[in-house]
Amino acid sequence: MTLRYCYHIAILLLLISSCKEDDAMIIDTPSTPTTTQEEQDEVPIIVPSGEEQYLQLDSDYIYDQDQLHTFELKLPEASLAFLDADPVREEYVEGSLIFEGDTISPVGIRYKGSVGAFVNCVSGADWANPSGYKTCTKLSMKIKINWEGREEKFYKLKKLQFHSQNNDPSQLHDRLAYWLFRDMGVPAPRSTHARLVINGEYIGLFSMVEQIDGRMTRYNFDDGEGNLYKEVWPLTYEGNAQSVSNLLAGLETNEDENPSVHLMRDFATAIVNASEEELQDVITASMDIEEIMSYVVVDRMIRHDDGPFHWYCSGGGCSNHNFFWYEEPENEKLHLIPWDMDNAFANIVFPANPVTPIADEWGETSNNCQPFSNGWLGIQQWSAACDKLTRGWASFEDEYEEQKMKFLNSSFSEPRVNLLLDAWTDQIRAATLEASELHGDAISIQEWESAVNELRQQVAHARNQ
């Protein structure tokens, strides 16, 4: 009996023992597994010849905007049951990835997501603390190509991630938002759509968003070997330079034994020590102003209110999320990278998302820079411009207006956006219809078309404000 087979049997026993007696699962498991069952539970080890397409082409093939790719996952039923029993634990199991005739096996497979990704999709009653078994057909997933030390990449990628789009009936927020950032010169993940099949069953249409990792930084920067930080801001809510320990904890790249975070730490310290008159010079020395102003313009016009300019408060402190920082080691420049776009566009017109809306206009503050309640849910937040770095960005008023006009006349212009939406809706229509015919919780084609029209109206409203 192989180690992998023992692992899968252990998972089955764990699932059985975790059931309540009155809800017990009845599984007829023979004491000596048949050869057929053992083969079914085994994840094959496939050694590539070197001639496979996924070893010859790069990631541009995967993120080709003119293609709708299909990805197939195969994993033992016991492993799938393990994932479905508690998606929130986000633990990997072994499986296989099949793509255009090539099989990559084994790979790691798990569900993924923050609180919002699991709303109404797990059995637990508390949406703010998701728990329980899977109740939706679609959940966001992550595929780890570099499973157990695999050196071969998949189109030069180490990971794939598929976003369920369960909170976005238009199924276009991710793709449009990231495209707008990138078209304005902001380093952002690439995004397209993909069909996902699991154990022979078509699950539905997903947003395939590029993993923000070292592969992504090397694709976007000539100097791509630097530090990448996830959701760690240069300054704390109290206005101090972020601690070295917190910076190290947020480090996503740099496998050195003793990684250095001095560039980010020095930048934060310089911001803290600068007078208001010196802020612009300090920022200009470490950031590309055109790039960061483009970031701000796109973020504010598409109302990405769940990003770095929304500071949520609880327990006496406030913090922001849904962003990455990258620092180029040679020229010592810092770059802000956007993340998690499913709530973009949602707060442009009423009714807004009850959780995410930002109370302030860009550069404004409320309540004398003390936390305050906002929205009908009364969620506590803090004005972004009370953060000294953000306040410094807001002082670049002429540069902001210049990028805003550029955005309105190019990337965000009506002809440009409509052309994109027309092409993408044509591309994903059949896959959306197919999912609606197979799964009761999939969006109907009528609901989807209505949501696409609503997105067009939201974009038009934002453009005219």
N, C-alpha and C positions, 0 to 999 in steps of 0.2 A: 504493500500500500504506500503510495507516494506521500510526501510531506504536504503537497498541495491538497490531495484528497483528504488527508486528516484535517487540514485547516477548514475545508468546506463542511465536513461532518461536524466539526466543533461549532461552526456557525449555526448549523441546523439545530444542534442540541441547545445552544444558547437561546435561539428564538423560541424553541419549544418550552424551555424552562421558564422563560419570561412571561408566558401567557398565563392569565388567570385560569383557575380550574374550570370555571363555568364557560370560558371561552377557549378552551384548550384546542390546540391544533392536533388533528389526528393524522399522523403520517405513518404509512406502512413502510418501514425501513427494514429490509432484510438484514440479518446478522452478518451475512457475507455478501457484499455488493457484487452484482453481476458485472461482467466486462463492459457491457453497454453503458451502465450507469457510471462506471469509473471513467470511461472515455469521455462521457458527456460532461463530467465535472472537471476534467483536466483542461487547463489553459495551455495551449501549445506554445512551445518555444521555437520561434522561427528565426533562423540566422539569415540575414539578407545576403544576396549574392554580390551586391554592389551595383547592379545594373538597374535596380528598381527606379521608377520615375521619381519617387519621393526623395531619393538620394541625389538626383540629378538636377532638379529644379529648385528655385528658392521660394520664399514666402509670397512673392508677388502673385504666384499662381493660385495660392489659397485665397488671397484677398482681392482677386480680380473682380472688379465691380460689375463686369458683364456676365458673370457665371453664377449659377445657383448649384452649388455642389451638394452631394449626398454623402453623409458619413454613416457607417454602420458599426455598431458596437455589439460584440458577442461576449457574454460572460455567463458562468454557471448560474443556474436558477437559484441555488443557495446563496450565492454572492449577491444577486439582484435582490433577493428577499432581505438580506442583511442591510443593504442600502435603503430599501423601502421602509424597513422597520423603524429607522431613526435617521432621516436625511440630515438633521441639524448637526449631528456629530461630525459630519464631513470627513469620514474615514475612507481611505482608498481600499478597493478590492482589485484583484487581478482580472483582466479580460483582454480582448483583442480588438483592434481597430482595423476595419476594412475600408479601403478607399481606392476606387478606380482600379480594381484588380489586384492591388497590393494588400497584404495582411501584415500588420505590425503587431507582434505578440511576443511576450506579454506587455501590456501597458497598465497604468494605474487609472482607475475610474472612480469618481465620487460625485455626489451632489455638492453644490456650493450656493452661497448667497448670504446676504445680510438679513436683517429682520424683515424688510419689505419683500424679499424674494419668497418667503415662506408664508406670507399672509394668505389665509384660506386654503393653504395647500398641505398643511399637516394637521393632525387630529387634536393637538393641544388647544385649550380654550383661550389662552392668553396670547394675543397676537404680538404683544411686545416682548414676550419671552417664548419664542416658538419651540414646540416640542411635539413628540408623538410620531405616528406613522404617516406615510405619504398618502395624500388624498387627491392630488391632481395628476392628470396624465403627464404633464410637463413640469419638470423642475430644472433649474439651471445646473449644468454639469461641467466638470473639469476633467480633462484627459491628460495624464502625465506620460509623455513620450519617454522621458529619461527615467523610466521606472527601474529601480534597483541598479542604477549605474549604467544604463544603456548609453553608449556613446553616439550612436547614429541619431541624427536629427530627422524630423519629419518636415520636409521642405524648409530646412534650416530652423525649425521651431522645436522647442522643448515641451511646450504645453499648448493645448487647445482649450478654449472655453466657450460654452454655448449658453446664452442667456435665454431664459424661457419666454420673456416678454409678457408674462401673465398680467402685469399691471399696465400694459400698453396695448390696447386693442388695435391701434393702428399698425403696430409691429414695425414702426419706422423711426421711433425716437432715437434709439442708439445710433443707428446708421447715419441719420441726417445730422445729429449733433456732432458726432466725431468728424464727419466729413467737413462741416462748417469750420471747426477748429483747425483742421489740417489745411484747408484751403486758404485760411488766413495766416498760415505760417507758424501755427502753434504745434509743438510736438504732441501728438495725441495718438492713441491706438487706432489701428485700422479696423474697420467693421464692415461686414457684409452679412448676408443671410445664408442659412444652410438647412437642409433637410436632415433629420436625424432618425435613424432606424436602430432599434434595440431588440436583439434576439429575433430578428425577422419581422418585427412590427414597426410600422411607420408611426412615430410618436408625434411629429409635428414640425413646424417651422420655428427655427431658433435664430437669434441674433448671434453671430459668431464674432466676438470681439477679441482683438489681439491681447495676449497676456503682456502686462507691463513688467518686463524683466530685462536682463542683460541683452537678450536677443533683440528686444525692441529698441533699447538705447543704441546698440550698434547699428541698427538699421537707420535710425534717425540722426545720429551724430557722427561726424568724422572721428571725434574723440569720445568714443562710446564705452570706455572701460571704467568709468567713474562710479561714484556712489549713487545709488537709487534708494530713496526713502519713501516709505508708505505712511501716509497720514500722521506725519510728525511735523508740526509747524515750527518755524525758527524761534518764535517767541511764545512764551506761556501766556495764559490769560492774565496773570498778574503783571506782565510786562517785562519779565526776565528772559535772558537768553536761555534757550532750551538746554537742558542738561545733557552732558555727554552720554550718560546711561540711556536716556530716552532716545537720543539720536541713534545710538548703536542698536537699540531694540527695534527701531523702525527701519533698519538697514536691510534692503532686499537683495543687494549684490555685494560684491567684494568679499571674496573668500579668504583674504589674508588672515594669518593667525592673529595679528593685532591691527585691525583696520583703523584708519584714521578718519575722523569726522571734523577735522580742523577747519575745512573750507566753510561748511555750514555753521559751525560754532563761531568762527571769526566773523562771518557775515551777521549773525544774530547779535553778537557783542557790539559790532560797529553800529547797528541800528539802535540798540539800547543806549549807547553813549552819544549818539548824534543829537544835535539840537534840531529843532523843526526846520531851521534854515539849511542845515547840512544834510537833511534826509535825502533829497534828490541826488546829490553827488554820491552819497554812499550807495544808493540803489543802482545808479548808473554804472558805478564801478564793477558791480557784480551781476548785472542783469541786462539783457537786451530790451530796451524800453519799448521799441516797436512790437516785439513779441509779447511782452506782458500786457501791454495796452490792448493788443488784439485779443488776448485771452480774456481780459475783463469785458471788452465790448461784446464778444460772442456770448460769454457766460451770462451777462446781464440781459442781453436782448432775447435770448432763448429761455430766460428765467430758470437757469439751473440752480434753483434755490436750495438744493440739498448738497451743495458743494462747499468749497472753502470759505465762502462769504456768509455762510449760515453757521453761527456759533450757538450750539445748543447748551443749555445750562441745567445743571442738577448737582445736588450735594455740595453747593457752595463754590462750584467752579464751572467754567465754560470751555468748550472745545469745538473744533470743526472737523470735517472728514470728507472723504471722497476726493482725494487728490494724491499725487506723488510729486516728489522733488527729485530732479537729477542735477548733479554737479559735474561739469566737465573738468577733469583734473589738470589739463594743460593750460587752458586759457582762463580757468577759475571762474567760469560763468555758471549761474544757477538758472534752472528752468522749472516752471510749474507745469505739471501734466494733469489734464482733467481725467476724471473717472466717474463711472456710474451715472449714465445719462437717461435712465428710464423715466425719471421725473422731469426732465427738461421739457419745456413748452407747456407743462401742466398748469402753471400759475399765470399765464398770460391774460386769460379772460376768466370771468366768473363761470362756474364755481371753481375755486382753486383747491389744490390739495390741502386738507386741513392740518397737515403736520409741517410741511416744508416752507410756506411763504415767508419771505424776508420782509420785515416791516419798513426798512429804510431804503431810500433811493441811494444810488452809488455815492459814497463819500459822506453821507449824512449819518447822524447819530441820534439816539433816543435815550431818555431817562438819565441824563447826565452820566452816561457810560456805566450805568448799573443794570443788572439783568432785569428784564421785564417780560410780562406775559403778552403773547401775540396770538391772534386767531381765536376762533370759537372754542377750540380745545384748551386754550390758555397755556400753551407750551412756552416754557421760559427760553428766552434767547438774549443775545448780547449783540450790540451793533458792531459790525465788522470794522468800521472805521475807527473804533476805539482801540483796535490793534494798531500799533505804531507802524508796522510795515505796510498794512493795507492803507492807512492814512497817508503814508508817503506815496503810494501808487496813485491815490486819489488826487494828489496835488499836481499830477502831470495832466492838467486840464486840456491844453492845446493838443498834446499828443493823443489823448483819449478821443477828442473830437475828430482828429485826422483819421484815426483808424475806424471810427464809427462811420464816417462818410464813405470810406473805402469799402467797408463791409456792406453797407446799404446799396452801393452802386456795383458791387461785384458778386461776392459769394452769396449774399442774402437778397439779391435782386429777385423780383418776381419771375422773370423768364428763367433764370438759372435754377431756382428752387423747384419751379413747376416742371422743368425738364427732368430733373432728378427724380422727383416723385412719380412722374408719369412712367419713367423707365423702370423704377424699382417696383411699383405696383404691378406692372405688366409681368415682371420677373417672378413675383411671389404669389400671384393670384391663384394659379393652379394648385400650388402646395397648400395654400390656405384653405381652398375648397376641399382638397383631399382630406385634410385633418378634420374639417367640420363634418364630413360624411362618415368618419371613422370613430370619432370620440365625442361623447355627449357634452364634455366640458370645454370643447374647442370653440373658438369664436365663429359665429356664422358669417357667411360671406356678406350678408346685409349689414351686420354689426361692424364688420371690418371696413366696408366701404364708407359707412357713416363716420367711423373714427378717422379714416383718412381724410375725408372732407373737413372734419373738425380740425385736424392738424393743419390743413391748408388755411383755414380761417384764422387759427391761432398765429400762424406765421405772418399772414397778411396784417393782422392786428398789431403784432409786434413791430412790423416794418413801418407802420403808419404812426406809431407813438412818438 
